Amino acid sequence: MDDLSEQISMTYTPEHLQALREALASGEHRVTYEGKSIEYRSVADLKAAIAEVEATMARESGAPKSRQIRVATSKAL
């Protein structure tokens, strides 16, 4: 089983999310949690993992998905 498959099938915890955030803040691409180590190729991959963990934890907690709509207009004369 590859790292991505393991990550998808696991249940996320606040500690896992914290480990990802600490790695991002320190510039590390490797996250070690509960004896498992995952190395992300880029900061973008690490940010995507953080977003996935946050979304999964929100779904599991029953929290409604936050939606924002931004409208910007200008009068071109």
N, C-alpha and C positions, 0 to 999 in steps of 0.2 A: 504494500500500500504506500503510495507516495505522500509527501507532506501535505499537499492540498486536500487529498481525500481524508486524511486524519483530521485536518483542521475543520473541514465541513461537518464531519460526523460528531465532533466533540461538543459538549455543553460548555458554554463560556461562563466565566465567573468575573466578578469585579477585579479580582487579583490578576486575572489574565489580561483584562483591559488595561490595568495599571502597568503591567510589565511592557505592553506594547507602547503605551504613552511614554514610559521612561526611556525605552529604546529610541523612540523618535526624538525626544528631548536631548538625549546624549549623542545623537548622531550614529548610533549603532544600527546595524542591519540584522543582527542576530538576536533573537529573543529566546531565552531559556525559561521554561515554565514547567513545573512538576516533572522534572527529569527529561523533558523533551526539548529539543532545540530546533528552531526554524530560522533559516537565514533568508531574508528578503532581498531581492535584487536591487531595489531602489527605494527611495523615500516615498515615491508614489505608491509602490506596492505595500509599504508599511502603513501609509495613510488609508489605503483601500481596506486593509485588514482591520484597522481600527474602526472604520465606518461599518464594516460587516459585523464585527463583534457588537458594536453599539446597537445596530439595527436588530440583530438576533436577540440580544438581551431585552430590548424594548418589546419585541413581539412576544417573547416568553413571559414577560411581566404583565402583558395585557394592556400596555400603554398604547394609546392611539398614535398613529403615525403623524408626525408633525409635517404640515404642509405650509409652504409660503408661496404667495404669488406676488411678484413685484412688477409694477407697471411704471414705466418711465415715458413721459410724453414731452414733447416740445413743440412749440409753434414755429414752424419754419416759414419765414417771410422773405 
